[in-house]
Amino acid sequence: ILDGIRDPATREIGFMPGFRDSLDDTQLAQLAAYMRKRFAPDKPAWEGLEAAASSVRAARGP
């Protein structure tokens, strides 16, 4: 989500822009929570998403 998909594995997947500069950690966590609920409704919700988003963002640098 932060860096997008620049080289898709297949043409069907398609390109996705990165949202590193568009979404803050709260928004990123909300998006990930929505996607989990939408595409894996039978699975438990992920916990600690905002902290995970912050950690991933910091690990990759600006």
N, CA, C and O atoms as a Maestro MAE file, in Angstrom:
{
 s_m_m2io_version
 :::
 2.0.0
}

f_m_ct {
 s_m_title
 :::
 protein
 m_atom[248] {
  # First column is atom index #
  i_m_mmod_type
  r_m_x_coord
  r_m_y_coord
  r_m_z_coord
  i_m_residue_number
  s_m_chain_name
  s_m_pdb_residue_name
  s_m_pdb_atom_name
  i_m_atomic_number
  :::
  1 25 0.840 -1.187 0.000 1 A "ILE " " N  " 7
  2 3 0.000 0.000 0.000 1 A "ILE " " CA " 6
  3 2 0.884 1.250 0.000 1 A "ILE " " C  " 6
  4 15 0.612 2.204 -0.729 1 A "ILE " " O  " 8
  5 25 1.926 1.244 0.806 2 A "LEU " " N  " 7
  6 3 2.789 2.421 0.875 2 A "LEU " " CA " 6
  7 2 3.523 2.685 -0.433 2 A "LEU " " C  " 6
  8 15 3.586 3.825 -0.893 2 A "LEU " " O  " 8
  9 25 4.073 1.644 -1.028 3 A "ASP " " N  " 7
  10 3 4.906 1.824 -2.215 3 A "ASP " " CA " 6
  11 2 4.231 1.398 -3.511 3 A "ASP " " C  " 6
  12 15 4.812 1.555 -4.585 3 A "ASP " " O  " 8
  13 25 3.026 0.865 -3.434 4 A "GLY " " N  " 7
  14 3 2.282 0.494 -4.627 4 A "GLY " " CA " 6
  15 2 2.789 -0.780 -5.276 4 A "GLY " " C  " 6
  16 15 3.615 -1.500 -4.717 4 A "GLY " " O  " 8
  17 25 2.276 -1.040 -6.468 5 A "ILE " " N  " 7
  18 3 2.700 -2.189 -7.269 5 A "ILE " " CA " 6
  19 2 3.220 -1.624 -8.585 5 A "ILE " " C  " 6
  20 15 2.448 -1.181 -9.434 5 A "ILE " " O  " 8
  21 25 4.519 -1.647 -8.737 6 A "ARG " " N  " 7
  22 3 5.127 -1.083 -9.947 6 A "ARG " " CA " 6
  23 2 5.292 -2.125 -11.040 6 A "ARG " " C  " 6
  24 15 5.128 -1.827 -12.223 6 A "ARG " " O  " 8
  25 25 5.619 -3.352 -10.638 7 A "ASP " " N  " 7
  26 3 5.820 -4.446 -11.584 7 A "ASP " " CA " 6
  27 2 4.887 -5.590 -11.213 7 A "ASP " " C  " 6
  28 15 5.294 -6.508 -10.501 7 A "ASP " " O  " 8
  29 25 3.642 -5.553 -11.682 8 A "PRO " " N  " 7
  30 3 2.685 -6.596 -11.322 8 A "PRO " " CA " 6
  31 2 3.137 -7.973 -11.792 8 A "PRO " " C  " 6
  32 15 3.780 -8.102 -12.834 8 A "PRO " " O  " 8
  33 25 2.799 -8.994 -11.021 9 A "ALA " " N  " 7
  34 3 3.148 -10.368 -11.371 9 A "ALA " " CA " 6
  35 2 2.442 -10.804 -12.649 9 A "ALA " " C  " 6
  36 15 2.994 -11.575 -13.435 9 A "ALA " " O  " 8
  37 25 1.237 -10.319 -12.856 10 A "THR " " N  " 7
  38 3 0.481 -10.622 -14.075 10 A "THR " " CA " 6
  39 2 -0.197 -9.349 -14.559 10 A "THR " " C  " 6
  40 15 -0.352 -8.393 -13.799 10 A "THR " " O  " 8
  41 25 -0.596 -9.339 -15.809 11 A "ARG " " N  " 7
  42 3 -1.286 -8.167 -16.356 11 A "ARG " " CA " 6
  43 2 -2.631 -7.935 -15.679 11 A "ARG " " C  " 6
  44 15 -3.082 -6.795 -15.562 11 A "ARG " " O  " 8
  45 25 -3.269 -9.005 -15.238 12 A "GLU " " N  " 7
  46 3 -4.587 -8.888 -14.615 12 A "GLU " " CA " 6
  47 2 -4.541 -8.113 -13.299 12 A "GLU " " C  " 6
  48 15 -5.507 -7.447 -12.926 12 A "GLU " " O  " 8
  49 25 -3.417 -8.205 -12.606 13 A "ILE " " N  " 7
  50 3 -3.294 -7.499 -11.325 13 A "ILE " " CA " 6
  51 2 -3.256 -5.999 -11.558 13 A "ILE " " C  " 6
  52 15 -3.958 -5.242 -10.887 13 A "ILE " " O  " 8
  53 25 -2.453 -5.578 -12.492 14 A "GLY " " N  " 7
  54 3 -2.375 -4.163 -12.823 14 A "GLY " " CA " 6
  55 2 -1.488 -3.359 -11.885 14 A "GLY " " C  " 6
  56 15 -1.039 -3.845 -10.847 14 A "GLY " " O  " 8
  57 25 -1.256 -2.139 -12.274 15 A "PHE " " N  " 7
  58 3 -0.442 -1.176 -11.543 15 A "PHE " " CA " 6
  59 2 -1.259 -0.555 -10.414 15 A "PHE " " C  " 6
  60 15 -2.465 -0.352 -10.554 15 A "PHE " " O  " 8
  61 25 -0.600 -0.255 -9.295 16 A "MET " " N  " 7
  62 3 -1.244 0.482 -8.212 16 A "MET " " CA " 6
  63 2 -0.250 1.533 -7.722 16 A "MET " " C  " 6
  64 15 0.891 1.197 -7.404 16 A "MET " " O  " 8
  65 25 -0.656 2.774 -7.658 17 A "PRO " " N  " 7
  66 3 0.258 3.801 -7.146 17 A "PRO " " CA " 6
  67 2 0.504 3.605 -5.655 17 A "PRO " " C  " 6
  68 15 -0.299 2.988 -4.955 17 A "PRO " " O  " 8
  69 25 1.615 4.133 -5.185 18 A "GLY " " N  " 7
  70 3 1.908 4.106 -3.760 18 A "GLY " " CA " 6
  71 2 1.156 5.217 -3.034 18 A "GLY " " C  " 6
  72 15 0.851 6.259 -3.613 18 A "GLY " " O  " 8
  73 25 0.867 4.979 -1.769 19 A "PHE " " N  " 7
  74 3 0.129 5.956 -0.972 19 A "PHE " " CA " 6
  75 2 0.936 6.450 0.226 19 A "PHE " " C  " 6
  76 15 0.379 6.989 1.183 19 A "PHE " " O  " 8
  77 25 2.255 6.261 0.164 20 A "ARG " " N  " 7
  78 3 3.136 6.681 1.261 20 A "ARG " " CA " 6
  79 2 2.943 8.152 1.613 20 A "ARG " " C  " 6
  80 15 2.908 8.512 2.789 20 A "ARG " " O  " 8
  81 25 2.820 8.995 0.603 21 A "ASP " " N  " 7
  82 3 2.706 10.435 0.834 21 A "ASP " " CA " 6
  83 2 1.263 10.918 0.915 21 A "ASP " " C  " 6
  84 15 1.015 12.099 1.157 21 A "ASP " " O  " 8
  85 25 0.314 10.010 0.714 22 A "SER " " N  " 7
  86 3 -1.104 10.395 0.714 22 A "SER " " CA " 6
  87 2 -1.847 9.984 1.975 22 A "SER " " C  " 6
  88 15 -2.788 10.662 2.388 22 A "SER " " O  " 8
  89 25 -1.433 8.876 2.594 23 A "LEU " " N  " 7
  90 3 -2.130 8.356 3.769 23 A "LEU " " CA " 6
  91 2 -1.229 8.430 4.990 23 A "LEU " " C  " 6
  92 15 -0.047 8.091 4.917 23 A "LEU " " O  " 8
  93 25 -1.783 8.872 6.113 24 A "ASP " " N  " 7
  94 3 -1.021 8.814 7.356 24 A "ASP " " CA " 6
  95 2 -1.218 7.418 7.964 24 A "ASP " " C  " 6
  96 15 -1.951 6.599 7.410 24 A "ASP " " O  " 8
  97 25 -0.570 7.150 9.092 25 A "ASP " " N  " 7
  98 3 -0.627 5.813 9.684 25 A "ASP " " CA " 6
  99 2 -2.042 5.417 10.102 25 A "ASP " " C  " 6
  100 15 -2.420 4.251 9.979 25 A "ASP " " O  " 8
  101 25 -2.817 6.366 10.588 26 A "THR " " N  " 7
  102 3 -4.201 6.072 10.975 26 A "THR " " CA " 6
  103 2 -5.021 5.678 9.754 26 A "THR " " C  " 6
  104 15 -5.768 4.700 9.792 26 A "THR " " O  " 8
  105 25 -4.884 6.430 8.680 27 A "GLN " " N  " 7
  106 3 -5.632 6.121 7.455 27 A "GLN " " CA " 6
  107 2 -5.189 4.785 6.859 27 A "GLN " " C  " 6
  108 15 -6.015 4.018 6.366 27 A "GLN " " O  " 8
  109 25 -3.899 4.513 6.905 28 A "LEU " " N  " 7
  110 3 -3.385 3.247 6.405 28 A "LEU " " CA " 6
  111 2 -3.952 2.083 7.219 28 A "LEU " " C  " 6
  112 15 -4.346 1.063 6.654 28 A "LEU " " O  " 8
  113 25 -3.994 2.235 8.538 29 A "ALA " " N  " 7
  114 3 -4.561 1.199 9.403 29 A "ALA " " CA " 6
  115 2 -6.045 0.995 9.110 29 A "ALA " " C  " 6
  116 15 -6.521 -0.140 9.078 29 A "ALA " " O  " 8
  117 25 -6.770 2.076 8.899 30 A "GLN " " N  " 7
  118 3 -8.196 1.965 8.578 30 A "GLN " " CA " 6
  119 2 -8.411 1.252 7.248 30 A "GLN " " C  " 6
  120 15 -9.328 0.441 7.123 30 A "GLN " " O  " 8
  121 25 -7.581 1.544 6.263 31 A "LEU " " N  " 7
  122 3 -7.695 0.889 4.963 31 A "LEU " " CA " 6
  123 2 -7.392 -0.602 5.080 31 A "LEU " " C  " 6
  124 15 -8.115 -1.427 4.522 31 A "LEU " " O  " 8
  125 25 -6.333 -0.951 5.798 32 A "ALA " " N  " 7
  126 3 -5.984 -2.362 5.976 32 A "ALA " " CA " 6
  127 2 -7.086 -3.110 6.722 32 A "ALA " " C  " 6
  128 15 -7.405 -4.248 6.380 32 A "ALA " " O  " 8
  129 25 -7.668 -2.477 7.738 33 A "ALA " " N  " 7
  130 3 -8.763 -3.103 8.487 33 A "ALA " " CA " 6
  131 2 -9.977 -3.323 7.590 33 A "ALA " " C  " 6
  132 15 -10.617 -4.372 7.648 33 A "ALA " " O  " 8
  133 25 -10.289 -2.332 6.766 34 A "TYR " " N  " 7
  134 3 -11.409 -2.474 5.828 34 A "TYR " " CA " 6
  135 2 -11.155 -3.624 4.861 34 A "TYR " " C  " 6
  136 15 -12.041 -4.446 4.630 34 A "TYR " " O  " 8
  137 25 -9.948 -3.688 4.293 35 A "MET " " N  " 7
  138 3 -9.634 -4.740 3.328 35 A "MET " " CA " 6
  139 2 -9.710 -6.120 3.971 35 A "MET " " C  " 6
  140 15 -10.206 -7.062 3.353 35 A "MET " " O  " 8
  141 25 -9.234 -6.250 5.189 36 A "ARG " " N  " 7
  142 3 -9.301 -7.530 5.902 36 A "ARG " " CA " 6
  143 2 -10.755 -7.940 6.087 36 A "ARG " " C  " 6
  144 15 -11.123 -9.083 5.815 36 A "ARG " " O  " 8
  145 25 -11.579 -7.009 6.550 37 A "LYS " " N  " 7
  146 3 -12.995 -7.310 6.785 37 A "LYS " " CA " 6
  147 2 -13.715 -7.627 5.477 37 A "LYS " " C  " 6
  148 15 -14.555 -8.526 5.431 37 A "LYS " " O  " 8
  149 25 -13.393 -6.898 4.425 38 A "ARG " " N  " 7
  150 3 -14.061 -7.076 3.129 38 A "ARG " " CA " 6
  151 2 -13.665 -8.376 2.442 38 A "ARG " " C  " 6
  152 15 -14.520 -9.082 1.907 38 A "ARG " " O  " 8
  153 25 -12.380 -8.696 2.453 39 A "PHE " " N  " 7
  154 3 -11.890 -9.833 1.681 39 A "PHE " " CA " 6
  155 2 -11.619 -11.088 2.508 39 A "PHE " " C  " 6
  156 15 -11.344 -12.146 1.942 39 A "PHE " " O  " 8
  157 25 -11.691 -10.993 3.827 40 A "ALA " " N  " 7
  158 3 -11.518 -12.166 4.692 40 A "ALA " " CA " 6
  159 2 -12.491 -12.076 5.864 40 A "ALA " " C  " 6
  160 15 -12.072 -12.075 7.022 40 A "ALA " " O  " 8
  161 25 -13.798 -11.998 5.566 41 A "PRO " " N  " 7
  162 3 -14.780 -11.787 6.632 41 A "PRO " " CA " 6
  163 2 -14.846 -12.917 7.656 41 A "PRO " " C  " 6
  164 15 -15.338 -12.722 8.768 41 A "PRO " " O  " 8
  165 25 -14.356 -14.088 7.287 42 A "ASP " " N  " 7
  166 3 -14.376 -15.222 8.204 42 A "ASP " " CA " 6
  167 2 -13.141 -15.273 9.102 42 A "ASP " " C  " 6
  168 15 -13.034 -16.150 9.959 42 A "ASP " " O  " 8
  169 25 -12.216 -14.345 8.914 43 A "LYS " " N  " 7
  170 3 -10.981 -14.300 9.700 43 A "LYS " " CA " 6
  171 2 -11.075 -13.205 10.757 43 A "LYS " " C  " 6
  172 15 -11.794 -12.223 10.572 43 A "LYS " " O  " 8
  173 25 -10.346 -13.371 11.873 44 A "PRO " " N  " 7
  174 3 -10.381 -12.328 12.910 44 A "PRO " " CA " 6
  175 2 -9.731 -11.035 12.424 44 A "PRO " " C  " 6
  176 15 -8.855 -11.046 11.558 44 A "PRO " " O  " 8
  177 25 -10.174 -9.938 12.994 45 A "ALA " " N  " 7
  178 3 -9.600 -8.629 12.655 45 A "ALA " " CA " 6
  179 2 -8.133 -8.596 13.073 45 A "ALA " " C  " 6
  180 15 -7.750 -9.197 14.077 45 A "ALA " " O  " 8
  181 25 -7.321 -7.890 12.296 46 A "TRP " " N  " 7
  182 3 -5.929 -7.691 12.673 46 A "TRP " " CA " 6
  183 2 -5.874 -6.666 13.794 46 A "TRP " " C  " 6
  184 15 -6.677 -5.733 13.830 46 A "TRP " " O  " 8
  185 25 -4.932 -6.839 14.703 47 A "GLU " " N  " 7
  186 3 -4.754 -5.906 15.814 47 A "GLU " " CA " 6
  187 2 -3.442 -5.144 15.638 47 A "GLU " " C  " 6
  188 15 -2.513 -5.625 14.989 47 A "GLU " " O  " 8
  189 25 -3.384 -3.974 16.214 48 A "GLY " " N  " 7
  190 3 -2.157 -3.184 16.199 48 A "GLY " " CA " 6
  191 2 -1.771 -2.651 14.830 48 A "GLY " " C  " 6
  192 15 -0.587 -2.492 14.536 48 A "GLY " " O  " 8
  193 25 -2.755 -2.375 13.997 49 A "LEU " " N  " 7
  194 3 -2.464 -1.945 12.631 49 A "LEU " " CA " 6
  195 2 -1.761 -0.591 12.561 49 A "LEU " " C  " 6
  196 15 -0.873 -0.397 11.731 49 A "LEU " " O  " 8
  197 25 -2.146 0.331 13.412 50 A "GLU " " N  " 7
  198 3 -1.519 1.656 13.346 50 A "GLU " " CA " 6
  199 2 -0.044 1.580 13.739 50 A "GLU " " C  " 6
  200 15 0.802 2.225 13.119 50 A "GLU " " O  " 8
  201 25 0.260 0.793 14.767 51 A "ALA " " N  " 7
  202 3 1.658 0.606 15.167 51 A "ALA " " CA " 6
  203 2 2.438 -0.114 14.072 51 A "ALA " " C  " 6
  204 15 3.595 0.218 13.811 51 A "ALA " " O  " 8
  205 25 1.812 -1.092 13.435 52 A "ALA " " N  " 7
  206 3 2.465 -1.815 12.338 52 A "ALA " " CA " 6
  207 2 2.735 -0.877 11.163 52 A "ALA " " C  " 6
  208 15 3.806 -0.930 10.559 52 A "ALA " " O  " 8
  209 25 1.776 -0.029 10.844 53 A "ALA " " N  " 7
  210 3 1.952 0.924 9.745 53 A "ALA " " CA " 6
  211 2 3.123 1.860 10.039 53 A "ALA " " C  " 6
  212 15 3.949 2.126 9.166 53 A "ALA " " O  " 8
  213 25 3.186 2.345 11.246 54 A "SER " " N  " 7
  214 3 4.270 3.242 11.643 54 A "SER " " CA " 6
  215 2 5.622 2.538 11.558 54 A "SER " " C  " 6
  216 15 6.604 3.118 11.096 54 A "SER " " O  " 8
  217 25 5.663 1.297 12.003 55 A "SER " " N  " 7
  218 3 6.895 0.517 11.977 55 A "SER " " CA " 6
  219 2 7.370 0.259 10.547 55 A "SER " " C  " 6
  220 15 8.556 0.405 10.250 55 A "SER " " O  " 8
  221 25 6.451 -0.121 9.669 56 A "VAL " " N  " 7
  222 3 6.809 -0.380 8.272 56 A "VAL " " CA " 6
  223 2 7.279 0.906 7.600 56 A "VAL " " C  " 6
  224 15 8.256 0.900 6.851 56 A "VAL " " O  " 8
  225 25 6.593 1.988 7.864 57 A "ARG " " N  " 7
  226 3 6.973 3.272 7.258 57 A "ARG " " CA " 6
  227 2 8.381 3.677 7.718 57 A "ARG " " C  " 6
  228 15 9.189 4.132 6.908 57 A "ARG " " O  " 8
  229 25 8.670 3.517 8.985 58 A "ALA " " N  " 7
  230 3 9.979 3.890 9.524 58 A "ALA " " CA " 6
  231 2 11.085 2.981 8.992 58 A "ALA " " C  " 6
  232 15 12.199 3.440 8.741 58 A "ALA " " O  " 8
  233 25 10.787 1.708 8.821 59 A "ALA " " N  " 7
  234 3 11.792 0.753 8.348 59 A "ALA " " CA " 6
  235 2 12.203 1.035 6.909 59 A "ALA " " C  " 6
  236 15 13.358 0.814 6.543 59 A "ALA " " O  " 8
  237 25 11.288 1.512 6.101 60 A "ARG " " N  " 7
  238 3 11.559 1.791 4.690 60 A "ARG " " CA " 6
  239 2 12.163 3.173 4.481 60 A "ARG " " C  " 6
  240 15 12.730 3.450 3.424 60 A "ARG " " O  " 8
  241 25 12.047 4.023 5.460 61 A "GLY " " N  " 7
  242 3 12.581 5.372 5.323 61 A "GLY " " CA " 6
  243 2 11.691 6.261 4.476 61 A "GLY " " C  " 6
  244 15 10.651 5.820 3.987 61 A "GLY " " O  " 8
  245 25 12.095 7.512 4.300 62 A "PRO " " N  " 7
  246 3 11.277 8.454 3.523 62 A "PRO " " CA " 6
  247 2 11.266 8.141 2.037 62 A "PRO " " C  " 6
  248 15 10.621 8.847 1.262 62 A "PRO " " O  " 8
  :::
 }
 m_bond[247] {
  # First column is bond index #
  i_m_from
  i_m_to
  i_m_order
  :::
  1 1 2 1
  2 2 3 1
  3 3 4 2
  4 3 5 1
  5 5 6 1
  6 6 7 1
  7 7 8 2
  8 7 9 1
  9 9 10 1
  10 10 11 1
  11 11 12 2
  12 11 13 1
  13 13 14 1
  14 14 15 1
  15 15 16 2
  16 15 17 1
  17 17 18 1
  18 18 19 1
  19 19 20 2
  20 19 21 1
  21 21 22 1
  22 22 23 1
  23 23 24 2
  24 23 25 1
  25 25 26 1
  26 26 27 1
  27 27 28 2
  28 27 29 1
  29 29 30 1
  30 30 31 1
  31 31 32 2
  32 31 33 1
  33 33 34 1
  34 34 35 1
  35 35 36 2
  36 35 37 1
  37 37 38 1
  38 38 39 1
  39 39 40 2
  40 39 41 1
  41 41 42 1
  42 42 43 1
  43 43 44 2
  44 43 45 1
  45 45 46 1
  46 46 47 1
  47 47 48 2
  48 47 49 1
  49 49 50 1
  50 50 51 1
  51 51 52 2
  52 51 53 1
  53 53 54 1
  54 54 55 1
  55 55 56 2
  56 55 57 1
  57 57 58 1
  58 58 59 1
  59 59 60 2
  60 59 61 1
  61 61 62 1
  62 62 63 1
  63 63 64 2
  64 63 65 1
  65 65 66 1
  66 66 67 1
  67 67 68 2
  68 67 69 1
  69 69 70 1
  70 70 71 1
  71 71 72 2
  72 71 73 1
  73 73 74 1
  74 74 75 1
  75 75 76 2
  76 75 77 1
  77 77 78 1
  78 78 79 1
  79 79 80 2
  80 79 81 1
  81 81 82 1
  82 82 83 1
  83 83 84 2
  84 83 85 1
  85 85 86 1
  86 86 87 1
  87 87 88 2
  88 87 89 1
  89 89 90 1
  90 90 91 1
  91 91 92 2
  92 91 93 1
  93 93 94 1
  94 94 95 1
  95 95 96 2
  96 95 97 1
  97 97 98 1
  98 98 99 1
  99 99 100 2
  100 99 101 1
  101 101 102 1
  102 102 103 1
  103 103 104 2
  104 103 105 1
  105 105 106 1
  106 106 107 1
  107 107 108 2
  108 107 109 1
  109 109 110 1
  110 110 111 1
  111 111 112 2
  112 111 113 1
  113 113 114 1
  114 114 115 1
  115 115 116 2
  116 115 117 1
  117 117 118 1
  118 118 119 1
  119 119 120 2
  120 119 121 1
  121 121 122 1
  122 122 123 1
  123 123 124 2
  124 123 125 1
  125 125 126 1
  126 126 127 1
  127 127 128 2
  128 127 129 1
  129 129 130 1
  130 130 131 1
  131 131 132 2
  132 131 133 1
  133 133 134 1
  134 134 135 1
  135 135 136 2
  136 135 137 1
  137 137 138 1
  138 138 139 1
  139 139 140 2
  140 139 141 1
  141 141 142 1
  142 142 143 1
  143 143 144 2
  144 143 145 1
  145 145 146 1
  146 146 147 1
  147 147 148 2
  148 147 149 1
  149 149 150 1
  150 150 151 1
  151 151 152 2
  152 151 153 1
  153 153 154 1
  154 154 155 1
  155 155 156 2
  156 155 157 1
  157 157 158 1
  158 158 159 1
  159 159 160 2
  160 159 161 1
  161 161 162 1
  162 162 163 1
  163 163 164 2
  164 163 165 1
  165 165 166 1
  166 166 167 1
  167 167 168 2
  168 167 169 1
  169 169 170 1
  170 170 171 1
  171 171 172 2
  172 171 173 1
  173 173 174 1
  174 174 175 1
  175 175 176 2
  176 175 177 1
  177 177 178 1
  178 178 179 1
  179 179 180 2
  180 179 181 1
  181 181 182 1
  182 182 183 1
  183 183 184 2
  184 183 185 1
  185 185 186 1
  186 186 187 1
  187 187 188 2
  188 187 189 1
  189 189 190 1
  190 190 191 1
  191 191 192 2
  192 191 193 1
  193 193 194 1
  194 194 195 1
  195 195 196 2
  196 195 197 1
  197 197 198 1
  198 198 199 1
  199 199 200 2
  200 199 201 1
  201 201 202 1
  202 202 203 1
  203 203 204 2
  204 203 205 1
  205 205 206 1
  206 206 207 1
  207 207 208 2
  208 207 209 1
  209 209 210 1
  210 210 211 1
  211 211 212 2
  212 211 213 1
  213 213 214 1
  214 214 215 1
  215 215 216 2
  216 215 217 1
  217 217 218 1
  218 218 219 1
  219 219 220 2
  220 219 221 1
  221 221 222 1
  222 222 223 1
  223 223 224 2
  224 223 225 1
  225 225 226 1
  226 226 227 1
  227 227 228 2
  228 227 229 1
  229 229 230 1
  230 230 231 1
  231 231 232 2
  232 231 233 1
  233 233 234 1
  234 234 235 1
  235 235 236 2
  236 235 237 1
  237 237 238 1
  238 238 239 1
  239 239 240 2
  240 239 241 1
  241 241 242 1
  242 242 243 1
  243 243 244 2
  244 243 245 1
  245 245 246 1
  246 246 247 1
  247 247 248 2
  :::
 }
}
